[in-house]
Amino acid sequence: MVFDRYNDKLIGIFGLSDPIIGLGIRDRFIGWTKEQKLQRLYNCMTAYILGSVLPYNLVLGSKLIALCLMFPEVRKAFHDKYKDRVSLISGQNKKAHLIYIDTLGAFGKSAIYTRLMNWKFIDYTKGQSHLHITANGSWELIKQVVPDYIFDSYKFGQGANWKMRILKIGLRELGFSEDILSIGWQRGYYNCPLANNWQEYLLGKSNKPIWKNFKKSELVEYWKNRWIIPRLEKLENNLDDFN
């Protein structure tokens, strides 16, 4: 939760979660092998929720929230939380460096990340979803044709995207093509690397991150000068023209 120090009001929120294991657009962009991903996906996180609330959303507060992910405190929080943890999948105690953050636009591209420092649009996803199948009661039919031992493979570490895996198996059992999962609803994929050598690190070619030197005060100042002051000046000019 991000608060305004001036008045203690909530500006917005963001949440980071484990990344999707099988995300083709990310994997192709990074260029890693299955083994490299197994070793270094641990150092990636996905922003699954990000945005600002009224009235800050009216002054592009969501861009500020996106910049907050680059605050040194975020990397420190990640390190403090996971430095003594053993990975459930590999059973290893890996180096708790948050190297790479990504996210998906809800509907195509997102205005939040457009022309925003260190956030880059990569491409669109394939546009697959289960909502049009699971929302109309078909899920119960899918459950009947999928073996129990496969249907119960929903625990962490047992495979990528449990519901999509189950649907693909169920559709094949029912004689349908997996193509019906494609709905043309493509989501924009964005990344926000926190280290200059992020790709080398994720590929296992480097074990020491070279951090980008982001400072909280400079990021906030960037947001103010790049987005807020021009917006206020435009508003004042419009008011002058109206008067």
SVG drawing of the C-alpha trace seen along z (x, -y; Angstrom):
<svg xmlns="http://www.w3.org/2000/svg" viewBox="-24 -35 53 76">
<polyline fill="none" stroke="black" stroke-width="0.4" points="0.0,0.0 1.4,-3.4 0.5,-6.4 0.8,-10.2 3.2,-11.4 1.6,-14.8 -1.9,-13.8 -1.6,-10.1 -4.1,-9.2 -3.9,-6.1 -2.5,-6.7 -2.7,-3.1 -1.7,0.5 0.5,3.1 0.9,6.8 3.7,9.1 3.2,12.8 5.1,15.8 5.3,15.6 3.4,17.8 5.5,20.9 4.6,21.4 4.5,17.9 5.7,18.3 6.1,14.6 8.3,14.1 10.4,17.2 11.0,16.3 12.0,12.7 14.4,13.8 15.7,16.6 16.3,19.1 16.2,22.9 13.9,25.0 16.8,25.7 17.8,22.0 14.2,21.1 14.0,23.7 17.1,22.2 16.3,18.5 12.5,18.1 12.8,17.7 14.3,14.3 11.2,13.0 7.9,11.7 4.7,10.6 2.7,7.5 -0.8,9.1 -2.5,5.9 -1.3,2.3 -3.2,-1.0 -4.2,-4.1 -7.5,-5.2 -9.5,-8.4 -8.5,-11.2 -4.9,-10.2 -5.9,-8.2 -7.1,-11.4 -3.5,-12.8 -1.9,-9.6 -1.2,-8.2 -1.1,-4.7 2.2,-5.6 3.6,-6.6 2.6,-3.2 4.3,-1.5 7.5,-3.4 7.2,-2.4 8.1,1.2 11.6,-0.2 12.1,-1.5 15.0,0.1 12.6,1.1 10.9,3.5 14.1,5.4 15.0,5.4 11.6,6.7 12.0,9.6 15.4,10.4 14.4,10.3 11.4,12.5 13.2,15.2 16.8,15.2 16.5,18.2 13.7,20.0 14.1,23.3 12.5,23.4 9.6,25.9 10.3,27.1 14.1,27.3 14.6,27.9 17.5,25.3 18.2,22.2 18.6,19.8 20.0,16.3 17.1,14.0 17.7,11.3 14.6,9.7 16.0,9.2 12.9,8.9 9.3,7.8 6.7,8.2 2.9,7.8 0.1,8.2 -2.3,5.5 -5.9,6.5 -7.2,5.5 -4.4,5.3 -2.0,2.5 -2.1,0.5 -1.9,-3.3 -0.2,-2.9 3.1,-1.8 3.1,-3.8 6.3,-6.0 7.1,-5.2 10.7,-4.9 12.1,-1.4 8.8,0.2 8.8,1.8 6.1,3.3 7.3,6.5 4.4,8.1 0.9,9.6 0.0,12.9 -1.7,15.6 -5.1,14.7 -6.1,17.9 -8.6,18.0 -10.8,20.4 -13.5,18.0 -15.8,18.6 -15.8,22.3 -15.7,22.4 -18.3,19.6 -21.2,21.5 -21.1,24.8 -18.9,26.8 -16.3,27.2 -18.4,29.9 -18.4,31.9 -14.6,31.5 -14.2,32.9 -16.0,36.1 -13.6,37.0 -10.3,36.1 -8.7,38.9 -8.6,38.1 -4.8,38.3 -4.5,35.6 -7.3,33.4 -5.8,33.4 -2.4,32.1 -3.1,28.5 -0.5,28.1 2.4,25.7 5.2,27.4 3.0,29.9 2.8,28.0 1.9,24.7 -1.6,23.2 -3.6,26.0 -7.0,25.0 -5.7,24.6 -3.9,28.0 -7.1,29.7 -9.2,28.0 -6.8,29.0 -6.9,32.7 -10.7,32.6 -11.3,31.0 -9.2,33.7 -11.1,36.4 -14.4,34.9 -13.1,34.7 -12.8,30.9 -9.8,28.9 -7.7,26.8 -8.2,24.0 -11.5,23.1 -9.5,21.8 -8.3,18.9 -10.7,16.0 -8.6,13.3 -8.3,11.4 -4.7,10.6 -3.0,9.1 0.0,6.8 3.2,8.1 5.4,5.6 8.7,6.0 10.6,3.9 14.1,5.2 15.8,4.1 19.4,5.0 21.5,3.8 22.6,7.4 19.2,8.9 19.3,11.1 22.8,12.5 21.7,13.2 18.5,15.0 20.4,17.0 22.9,18.1 25.8,16.4 26.2,14.1 25.7,14.7 26.1,11.2 23.4,8.6 24.5,5.1 21.6,3.1 20.1,0.2 20.6,-2.8 17.0,-3.8 16.3,-6.3 12.9,-6.9 13.2,-10.7 14.4,-10.7 11.6,-8.5 8.9,-10.6 10.5,-13.8 10.5,-12.2 6.8,-11.4 6.0,-14.9 8.0,-16.7 7.2,-14.3 3.5,-13.8 2.0,-16.0 3.3,-19.5 2.5,-19.3 -0.9,-18.0 -1.5,-20.9 -0.2,-23.5 -2.6,-22.1 -5.5,-22.3 -4.6,-25.9 -4.4,-26.9 -7.8,-25.2 -9.3,-27.2 -7.8,-30.4 -9.2,-29.8 -12.6,-29.0 -12.6,-32.2"/>
</svg>
